[in-house]
């Protein structure tokens, strides 16, 4: 230690100042910034939690009122106690999604259906977890699919000398693309199929060619036709509703 002090004492004062300005001081400043940043970030995070807790008190009242409104539309003789394995996870999840109207309604419908003896048989504990894995686009695409009798789809490929190259996996009728991009629709379809709510069939198609007319002549496909002309290969398929998806729709969407 004494040797180190002797070495430091031998350094000229001007040099000591330069070392401090160039090396020690910046490091201290950065360390100070980091030390001040940590509590600020934590405080901001806790402020959000605090706001969530405040909003949650308001949300509980609104939640109770909305659930009561849904139950009042049912026959009083059919109202039964809620299953905790359905109600509690749904109530917890809805507190994080209260501002998402479409997601909130799925949870509320699920809880109301669970308390309705006429629908209780179709309720499954996994439904709450399924809603948790859906976003607003999924809800929109799913309800649109289940509101139709037939759901045609087409796939687009580019013709090559030695085969074809995929351009677009799925193309639906134009109403699916209102305020929604092609990429989002494809992601949503893949997610809904993963959740077993729909089945995408690409090796079967409707015999009636008119069913595919809105897709083959819609605005969505025109940009591909103008770009690839006669080199565009259009395949036909369909989307099928699953029994599991029908129950989910009946319980959570009706």
N, C-alpha and C positions, 0 to 999 in steps of 0.2 A: 504493500500500500504506500509506504514511504517513497519507494522507487518511482511509483506512478506520479506521486505529488511532485517529486523532483523534476520529472520529465515535463509535467504541465507547467511548472514554474519557469522552466527554461524557454518556453514558447513566448515570443514577443506579444505584447498586449494587442497590437494591431492584428496580428495573425489570429489570436484568440477570438477577436470580434468577427473576423471573416469566417472562421469555423462555425461560430454560433449562428451568424446570419445565413450562411449557405447550407448548413447541415442540421444543427441542433434545433434551431427555432422552427424551420418548416416542419420538422418531424413532430415537434411539440404542438404546433398548430393543427396538423392533421390528426394527431392523437386527440387533441381537444375537440376537434370537429366530430370525430367518431364518438367520443364519450358523450357529447351533447346530442348527437343524432339518435343514439340508442333510446334514451328516455323519451325523446320527442316522438319517435316512431311508435314506441309502446303506448304512449299517451294517446296518440291518434287512433291506434287500434282499439284501445279501451273505450275511447269516446264513441266509437261505432257500436261497441258492445253495449255501452250505457244507453245510447239512443235506441238500440234494438230492444233493450229491456223496457224503456219508456213506451215505445211503440207497441210492445207486446201486451202491456196492460190494456191499451186501447184495442188491440187486435182480438184479445180474448172476448171482449164484449161484442165486437163485430162478428166474430166467429160464432158465438152463441146465437146471435140474431139470425145470421144467414142459415145456420143449420136448422133452427126452428122454422124458418120460412119454408125450407125444403120439406120438412116433416109435416107441416101443416097441410101440404098439398096431398098427403097420403091419408088413407083410411085409418082413423085412430085405433081401430081394432087390430090393425096389422103392425103397430109399432111395438118393438121388443127391445130388450136391453142390448147395448153394443157389445161386441166381442173385443176384449182388451187387446188381443193380438192384431186386430184390424185398426181399432180406434186410436190407440196410443201412438203407434208409429206414424199414422196419418196426421194426428194432431201435432206431433213434433215436426214433421216435414212441412206442414202447411205454415208453421211459424216462420220458416225461412223463405217461403215462396208467396207470402201474402200479397205482395204487390203484382205478382204475375197472375192476372185474372184467369186465364185459361187453365193454368196448372192448379190454381186454387180451387176452381170449380170441379176439377177431376177428383181432388181429395174430398171435397164436400159431398159430391155425389156418391163416392165410395162409402163414406161414413153413413150417409142417409140410407143407402141401399142395404148396408149391414144391419140397420135398425128397422128394416122393412121385411117382414116374414115372407112376403111374396117374392122378394128378390134375394133374400139371404142365401138361398141354395146356390146361386150363381157367383157369390162373392168368394174370392180366394185370397189368402193372406199375402200372396206374392204381388197382388195388384198395387199395393202401396209402394213396393220396391220398383215396380215397373214404371209408375208415374215419376218416380225419382230419377229415372234414366231417360226421361223424355224432355224435350224443349218445346217451345211454342210452335216451331215448324212441324215437329212430329205430331202435335195435337191437331194442327190444321190439316195435314195430309191424311192422318188416320181418320178423322171425322168425315173428311170429304170422300175417302174410299168407301167407308161404311154407309155413306148416304147414297151410294150408287148401286144399281143392280149388276152392271157389268163394268169392269175396269180394264180396258185394253191398254197395251203398252207396246212400244216399238224400240228396237235397238238399231243404232246407226254404225255402219262399218264402211271403210274405204276399200274399194276393189283394187287389188294389186294383181300382177301377172302370176304370182305364186300363191295367191290366197287373198285374205282380207285383213285389215287392221282396224281394231275398235276405235270409234270416234266418241260415241256416247252410249253408255250402257242401257239407260232407260229414258224414254221420252213418252210423256203422258199428254192428255188433252190440255188445252190452254188454260183452263180454270185452275189447274194446280200451280201455275206459275205467276199468279197474281201476287205481286210484292214479294216474290220468292225466286231466287236464282235456280238455274238448272243444277248447279253443284249442291245446293242445299236440299233440293228435292231428292237427288240421288242418295245423299247421306241419310236423309230421313227414311227413305224406302229400305235401305240396308239395315238401319237401326230397328225399324218396325218388324222386319223379317227376323232379325236376331232375337227380338223379344217374343217371337212366335205369334205376333198379332196379325201378320199377313203372310202369304206365300207367293213369291214371285216365280212365275212359270214362263220359261223361255223356249220350251219345246212343245207347247200346245198353243193353239190360237182359235179365235172364233171363225166359224165358216163364213159368216156374213161379212163380206168385205166392207160394207158400209159402216161397220162399227169402227173401223180404223181410219175412215175418211177425215174426221176432225184432226187427227194427228198428222196424217200424210199431207194434209193441205192447210195446216195451221201455221201461224206466224212463227212458232218456235223452230220449225223444220226448214223454213224458207231460206234462212241464212246458210244452212248446210247445203241445200240444193243449189244455191247460186254459186257457192264456192267449189263444190265437187262435181256438179252437173251429173253426167251419166255414170260417174264412178262411185256414186253413193248406193250402198246396199242397205235396204231397209228390211229388218226382220220383224216378225210379229210374235207377240206373247200376250200374257194377261196377268192380272193380280187376283189371287183368290183370298177370300176371307177364311180365317181358321175358326174352329169351334171355340178355341180359347179366346180369340180376338172378339168373337161375337158376344161372349159372356162379359168381357172387359168393356165393350161398347155399351152393352145393356146396363151394366152396373155403374160405370163411371161417366158415361156421356149422355145418357137419356135422363 
